[in-house]
Amino acid sequence: MATQEASGHCKTCGDTLVRRKGTNHILHLILTLLTAGLWVIIWILLSIKIGGWKCSKCGRSSRRKFLG
């Protein structure tokens, strides 16, 4: 499974690297084609990213810092 990383803020560790599970879009595209489109429902649900960002040091829920 893919992993996304970004800079973020943890209440315990301060400014740190945060991670969340990513979606393997190539795999889901293949499964969607093989199941005549039925897999797209599961693909959408998995792309929502339930659980959010986690601190890479302590594993607690954290916030991602947005540039801009």
TAVEN-V93162 format. One record per backbone hydrogen bond with DSSP energy under -1.0 kcal/mol. CO is the residue of the C=O (numbers start at 1). NH is the residue of the N-H. Records with the same first field share a line. If there is no record, write none. Layout:
CO: NH  NH
This chain:
2: 22
4: 20
6: 18
7: 65
8: 16
9: 63
10: 14
14: 10
16: 8
17: 56
18: 6
19: 54
20: 4
23: 25
24: 28
25: 29
26: 30
27: 31
28: 32
29: 33
30: 34
31: 35
32: 37
33: 36
35: 38
37: 40
38: 41
39: 43
40: 44
41: 45
42: 46
43: 47
49: 52
53: 62
54: 19
55: 59
60: 55
63: 9
